[in-house]
Amino acid sequence: GAVVLHPDKPIKGLADSKRLTPKKRAQLFSEIKAKAMAWGIGYATAAEIDEINIHHATLRAMKRAYEAMQFYVEQVFVDGLHCPELPTKCTAIIKGDQLVPAISAASILAKVTRDIEMEHHHKTLPQYGFDQHKGYPTVKHIMALKKFGPCILHRRSYRPVRDAIALQRA
């Protein structure tokens, strides 16, 4: 996610998205979209992650989120250690989602968008329980992988998926 907060429209409650309840994230999601000067969401597919690795795919998704805003800024702050290649100055901040409100807002947009997509995928692939674990490798998710094998959403380069593929071939 990428967000340019409006200086005259403060958003209370921005914080590290992992520390917020799903209900609070959903409330903030709507408020961020309504009040921000600009916002964008970027994606990387499972196939891209398999091809270029999760680190480079994440940087690609960050760049896509920035481009989706269609709003030029002089400075970009990103959460983590590395910056994507952007046409503007970029600074990586460790634990940025705890320190920079715009990073918190971007993280909230990204996490809620992901959750909405996982709930959508659950409707067509209910056996995987995407509505519950949102793609994280929970015990139930690993059990579903072993039972049903991977689907198109699963990263083939991820070890539990490789193991599930090997089980199916055995």
C-alpha positions as CSV (number, residue, x, y, z in Angstrom):
1,G,0.0,0.0,0.0
2,A,1.0,3.6,-0.5
3,V,-0.7,6.6,1.1
4,V,-0.3,10.4,1.1
5,L,-2.0,11.7,4.2
6,H,-3.8,15.0,4.1
7,P,-2.3,17.4,6.6
8,D,-5.7,19.0,7.3
9,K,-7.6,15.7,7.7
10,P,-6.0,13.8,10.6
11,I,-6.8,10.2,11.1
12,K,-6.8,9.0,14.7
13,G,-5.8,5.5,15.6
14,L,-3.2,4.8,13.0
15,A,-0.8,2.2,14.3
16,D,1.0,-0.9,13.2
17,S,-1.6,-2.9,11.3
18,K,-0.6,-6.1,13.1
19,R,-1.6,-4.6,16.4
20,L,-5.0,-3.6,15.3
21,T,-8.1,-5.7,15.4
22,P,-9.7,-6.6,12.0
23,K,-12.7,-4.4,13.0
24,K,-10.4,-1.4,13.7
25,R,-8.4,-1.9,10.5
26,A,-11.7,-2.0,8.5
27,Q,-12.8,1.3,10.1
28,L,-9.5,2.9,9.4
29,F,-9.5,1.5,5.9
30,S,-12.6,3.5,5.0
31,E,-11.4,6.6,6.7
32,I,-7.9,6.5,5.0
33,K,-9.5,6.1,1.6
34,A,-11.8,9.0,2.3
35,K,-9.3,11.4,3.8
36,A,-6.0,10.7,2.1
37,M,-4.7,13.0,-0.6
38,A,-3.8,9.9,-2.5
39,W,-3.6,6.1,-2.0
40,G,-2.7,3.1,-4.0
41,I,-2.4,-0.7,-3.8
42,G,0.2,-2.8,-5.5
43,Y,0.3,-6.5,-6.0
44,A,2.7,-9.3,-6.7
45,T,1.4,-12.7,-7.8
46,A,2.5,-16.0,-6.5
47,A,4.1,-16.7,-9.8
48,E,6.1,-13.5,-9.6
49,I,7.3,-14.5,-6.1
50,D,8.3,-17.9,-7.3
51,E,10.2,-16.3,-10.3
52,I,12.0,-13.4,-8.5
53,N,11.7,-14.3,-4.8
54,I,9.5,-12.7,-2.1
55,H,11.9,-9.8,-1.4
56,H,12.1,-8.6,-5.0
57,A,8.3,-9.2,-5.5
58,T,7.6,-7.1,-2.4
59,L,9.7,-4.2,-3.8
60,R,7.8,-4.6,-7.1
61,A,4.5,-4.4,-5.3
62,M,5.7,-1.3,-3.4
63,K,6.5,0.4,-6.7
64,R,3.1,-0.6,-8.2
65,A,1.4,0.9,-5.1
66,Y,3.3,4.1,-5.5
67,E,2.4,4.2,-9.3
68,A,-1.2,3.4,-8.5
69,M,-1.5,6.6,-6.5
70,Q,-0.8,8.7,-9.6
71,F,0.4,11.4,-7.3
72,Y,4.0,12.7,-7.2
73,V,5.7,13.2,-3.8
74,E,9.2,14.4,-3.1
75,Q,9.9,11.9,-0.4
76,V,8.7,8.3,0.1
77,F,9.1,6.4,3.4
78,V,8.8,2.6,3.3
79,D,8.7,0.0,6.1
80,G,11.8,-2.2,6.3
81,L,15.3,-2.2,5.2
82,H,15.1,-1.7,1.4
83,C,13.5,0.7,-1.0
84,P,12.0,0.0,-4.4
85,E,13.3,1.9,-7.4
86,L,11.1,5.0,-7.6
87,P,11.4,8.3,-9.4
88,T,11.7,10.2,-6.1
89,K,13.7,10.0,-2.9
90,C,13.0,7.0,-0.8
91,T,13.9,6.2,2.7
92,A,13.6,2.7,4.4
93,I,12.6,2.8,8.0
94,I,12.8,-0.3,10.2
95,K,9.5,-0.6,12.1
96,G,8.2,2.2,10.0
97,D,4.6,1.1,10.5
98,Q,5.0,1.9,14.2
99,L,6.8,5.2,13.6
100,V,5.4,6.9,10.5
101,P,1.6,7.5,10.2
102,A,1.6,7.3,6.4
103,I,3.4,3.9,6.5
104,S,0.8,2.7,9.1
105,A,-2.0,3.9,6.8
106,A,-0.4,2.1,3.8
107,S,0.0,-1.1,5.8
108,I,-3.6,-1.0,6.9
109,L,-4.8,-0.6,3.3
110,A,-2.6,-3.4,2.2
111,K,-3.7,-5.8,5.0
112,V,-7.4,-5.1,4.6
113,T,-7.2,-5.4,0.8
114,R,-5.5,-8.8,1.3
115,D,-8.1,-9.9,3.8
116,I,-10.9,-9.0,1.4
117,E,-9.2,-10.9,-1.4
118,M,-8.7,-13.9,0.8
119,E,-12.4,-13.9,1.7
120,H,-13.2,-13.7,-2.0
121,H,-10.9,-16.7,-2.7
122,H,-12.5,-18.6,0.1
123,K,-15.8,-18.5,-1.8
124,T,-14.3,-20.4,-4.8
125,L,-11.8,-22.5,-2.8
126,P,-13.4,-23.1,0.6
127,Q,-11.4,-26.2,1.3
128,Y,-8.3,-24.1,2.1
129,G,-9.9,-21.9,4.7
130,F,-8.5,-18.6,3.3
131,D,-11.2,-16.7,5.2
132,Q,-9.6,-17.8,8.5
133,H,-5.9,-17.8,8.0
134,K,-5.6,-15.2,5.2
135,G,-2.8,-17.2,3.6
136,Y,-0.6,-17.6,6.7
137,P,0.9,-21.1,7.3
138,T,-1.4,-22.1,10.2
139,V,-1.7,-25.8,11.1
140,K,-5.1,-25.9,9.4
141,H,-3.7,-24.4,6.2
142,I,-0.8,-26.9,6.1
143,M,-3.3,-29.7,6.7
144,A,-5.4,-28.5,3.8
145,L,-2.3,-28.3,1.6
146,K,-1.5,-31.9,2.4
147,K,-5.0,-33.0,1.8
148,F,-6.0,-31.1,-1.3
149,G,-2.6,-30.1,-2.8
150,P,-1.8,-26.5,-3.8
151,C,-4.0,-24.3,-5.8
152,I,-3.1,-21.4,-8.2
153,L,-2.7,-19.0,-5.2
154,H,0.0,-21.0,-3.6
155,R,3.7,-20.1,-4.1
156,R,5.5,-23.2,-5.5
157,S,8.8,-22.0,-4.0
158,Y,7.4,-22.1,-0.4
159,R,8.5,-25.3,1.3
160,P,5.1,-26.5,2.6
161,V,3.8,-26.2,-0.9
162,R,6.7,-28.1,-2.4
163,D,6.2,-30.7,0.3
164,A,2.5,-31.0,-0.6
165,I,3.3,-31.3,-4.3
166,A,5.8,-34.1,-3.5
167,L,3.1,-35.9,-1.4
168,Q,0.7,-35.8,-4.3
169,R,3.3,-37.2,-6.7
170,A,4.2,-40.0,-4.3
